[in-house]
Amino acid sequence: MSTPSSAPSEMAFFSMLARLGSFSATARELGITTPAVSKRLSQMEARLRVQLLNRTTRRISLTPEGETYLAHARRILADIDDMEQMVSGAASAPKGLLRVNATLGFGRSHIAPLISEFIKLHAQVQVQLQLSVDPPPLAEDAFDVCVRFGELPDTRVLARYLAPNRRLLCATPAYLASHGTPRVPNDLAHHNCIGIRQGGEAYGTWRLSQGKRTETVKVRGNLSTNDGEIAVNWALDGHGILMRAEWDIAKYLRSGRLLQVLENYRLPPADIHAVYPQRHQTSVRVRAFVDFLASHFDQPSIRAEGLASAW
């Protein structure tokens, strides 16, 4: 049975094997033979009494037990990096695994390019970016940094404000000419409204505020999706009224392809935040990445460009 001191090296070995995806690539990385990699994995599986990888002649894949082991191993290795950097001084360079989550459109167009720039500055950091339609639960230990929109219901995480972002109502000039332009929130109940099923927000319920008064309208329509880009395209095709974040539709408002509806009313904000668990507040790599995001979005030219180009 392995000693506690050998456990981190086993976790690092398995993490590398999963990342590279082959025995031969791992052997080259470690400077050992391919059979030696296979033997070491077999020894781990024998000790744990579970199979961690499925092996075929063409590829390897994680078993459910392997996925569990890998997720915990990566978190533990990252915690070890944090501890070593913390005790060695604040001047340490960021290093280790950084798991980032963002929404599909914004992550693809904005966060992925920023990660590319971040890695040029901090080559010892390994970033895993996962894009998802719905944000993961903040209480789960699945990510180190999540880029989130709107209100933050979980107080057990830390949040760094990145940029303002409004939700707006819009439709094409042709739709409004054919169906009329809403003048008050209750008029929306008589329109075809495009639905977006995302996150934990109440589907089909729109809240509009003016001064201290807030009105809740139950909207309906014959189109709904969980993908914001599809919803925008449906609105551009003239199918109805859409509620969407300003970063997503600003270029269409500027060009006149979409017109804002009920512009004198406010909708729930969609401000952009970087959120991360409280245990990462001393993490050098997390702090460096969040600071990098904040410095980027704090530039007025970047905000103007983002609102002009959308995601």
Phi, psi and omega in degrees: 000139184287153178274161178304327183292337180273347184299313179301322180292324176295317180295318179296320178299311183293322177298319178294317181298318179293322181291318182280333173078010177202153179292319184294319179295321178294320178299316179296319181296321183270348181074033179233181181275159177298317176301327179294324176295313180300318180295318181295319177297317180298322178295320177297313182296323178295319179294318182278343181063034175217159174267126183265331182230144166269131182245133170230176180290341184255328187204168172239152178215154181283138168281168175305321178292324177294321178297318178296314180299315183296316181300315180289323180298315180296321178294316181295317179297322177294322178295322177297317176301316179300314182298315182295320179291324181293317182281339181272354176118152184292343183279359181298145178284142178300140176204166178101182185279135177234115182260119186240137175237142176209166177288161188303299186293310182293321179295318182293316188271333186243311186285318180301314176298325179291324176297321177301317178291322180298317182294329176297329179273331186228079186291343181274000177265135174253117184257131171248114180256125175241128178257138182217152177293309179257138179292146179289155175303131184293336182283341181281150181267056182260338184218156177270322179222130175240135173266116188239158179242147174082201184289150181250101186285340186264117182275358182272008178238161175263145183229136175245119179292130182251313184197152176285154180199119180261150166269139181228158172257140183206163176199168179283154174304322181295317179298314183293325178294326182277324188248354182092157180259124178301138178253329178226159183307321183296340177297336181297333181295342181258010181245161173278113182250132182278124185265144175235119180262096181219145174060205183261012182288148181295120183285136176078009178240117181248132180249124180237136184238146174216114188066231180265000184262132178238131178246137178251125183240131174272113183256161179213163179186173183261010177226134174210155182202165173257009181245118184296324181294321176297317180299318179297317179297323177295319177297318179295333177278000175086023185274351179158195182264137184237140168257122182209158180292147183301322180300337185271333188236002186302320183292330178283328174293320180293323181278345181090001178292332173236148176242140178288141181245140179052050185293346179274002179247148178260144174247166179306136184292158177232039181304148186264129179230152165258122183241148182204154182298151181299330181292347180265008183293341176257003182286124182295316183291323179291314179300318181297317182290316180296318176299321179296315177299314183297318180294327179291310184286345180282350180281123181305324181294326180291318179297316180297319180295318181297318181287333180281326185260341187060190186278000000 
